[in-house]
Amino acid sequence: MSFYRWDGEDLILDCHLQPKASRDEFAGLHGERLKIRLTAPPVEGKANAHLLAFLAEAFGVAKSLVVLESGELNRQKRVRIRGPRRLPDLPGLTARPA
């Protein structure tokens, strides 16, 4: 099992979110999930919105192409990135199969 999978052109990420961190960053793996630290607080959807913007920047896509599929009120989240333009240097993340 991996923290990501490809669904056609889309990349699906299983994430573990740590809000109210000192900086925004990928922080390795947390079990079978990609750990992401964000500076945003977990109130009124701020952390979710910040997560989507952070991932859009990291994968080179518009914010509208990053969708929270599950985990709206949870630290465990599943995110779909539609047609990522670039892949950040993450352990085990490989390009979409041809």
C-alpha positions as CSV (number, residue, x, y, z in Angstrom):
1,M,0.0,0.0,0.0
2,S,1.2,3.5,-0.8
3,F,0.2,7.0,0.0
4,Y,-0.7,7.7,-3.6
5,R,-2.2,6.1,-6.7
6,W,-2.9,7.2,-10.2
7,D,-6.5,7.3,-11.6
8,G,-5.9,8.0,-15.3
9,E,-4.4,11.5,-15.4
10,D,-5.3,12.3,-11.8
11,L,-3.2,11.7,-8.7
12,I,-4.9,10.6,-5.5
13,L,-3.1,11.3,-2.3
14,D,-3.8,9.9,1.2
15,C,-2.6,12.6,3.6
16,H,-2.2,13.1,7.3
17,L,-2.5,16.7,8.1
18,Q,-0.8,18.6,11.0
19,P,-2.3,22.0,11.3
20,K,-0.9,25.0,13.2
21,A,2.7,24.0,12.3
22,S,5.6,26.4,12.2
23,R,5.8,26.2,8.4
24,D,4.1,24.6,5.4
25,E,6.0,21.4,4.3
26,F,5.8,17.8,3.3
27,A,7.0,15.8,6.4
28,G,7.6,12.3,5.2
29,L,5.2,9.4,5.9
30,H,2.8,8.9,8.7
31,G,2.0,5.2,8.4
32,E,0.6,4.7,5.0
33,R,-0.2,8.4,4.5
34,L,1.8,11.5,3.4
35,K,2.3,13.8,6.4
36,I,1.8,17.5,5.6
37,R,2.4,20.2,8.1
38,L,0.5,23.5,7.5
39,T,0.5,26.8,9.3
40,A,-3.2,27.2,9.1
41,P,-5.5,26.5,12.1
42,P,-8.1,23.7,11.9
43,V,-11.1,26.1,12.2
44,E,-13.8,27.0,9.7
45,G,-12.2,25.1,6.8
46,K,-9.0,27.2,6.9
47,A,-6.7,24.2,7.1
48,N,-8.5,22.5,4.2
49,A,-8.3,25.6,2.0
50,H,-4.7,26.0,2.9
51,L,-4.0,22.4,2.1
52,L,-5.5,22.6,-1.4
53,A,-3.6,25.8,-2.2
54,F,-0.3,24.2,-0.9
55,L,-0.8,21.1,-3.0
56,A,-1.8,23.2,-6.1
57,E,1.5,25.1,-5.8
58,A,3.6,22.0,-5.2
59,F,2.1,20.1,-8.2
60,G,1.9,23.0,-10.5
61,V,-1.8,23.2,-11.1
62,A,-4.6,25.7,-10.4
63,K,-6.4,25.5,-7.1
64,S,-9.6,24.5,-8.9
65,L,-7.8,21.3,-10.0
66,V,-7.2,20.1,-6.4
67,V,-10.2,18.5,-4.8
68,L,-10.7,17.2,-1.2
69,E,-12.5,13.9,-1.7
70,S,-12.7,12.8,1.9
71,G,-11.7,13.8,5.4
72,E,-13.2,17.3,5.6
73,L,-13.4,17.2,9.4
74,N,-10.5,14.9,10.0
75,R,-6.7,14.9,9.9
76,Q,-6.9,11.9,7.5
77,K,-7.7,13.2,4.1
78,R,-7.9,12.0,0.5
79,V,-7.1,14.6,-2.2
80,R,-7.4,14.4,-6.0
81,I,-5.0,16.4,-8.1
82,R,-6.2,16.6,-11.7
83,G,-3.4,16.4,-14.2
84,P,-0.4,17.4,-12.1
85,R,2.2,19.4,-14.1
86,R,5.1,18.5,-11.8
87,L,5.9,16.1,-9.0
88,P,7.6,17.3,-5.8
89,D,10.5,15.2,-4.5
90,L,8.6,12.9,-2.2
91,P,9.7,9.4,-1.1
92,G,8.4,6.8,-3.4
93,L,6.3,9.1,-5.6
94,T,6.7,8.1,-9.3
95,A,5.4,9.5,-12.5
96,R,2.1,8.2,-14.0
97,P,2.5,4.9,-15.8
98,A,2.5,5.3,-19.6
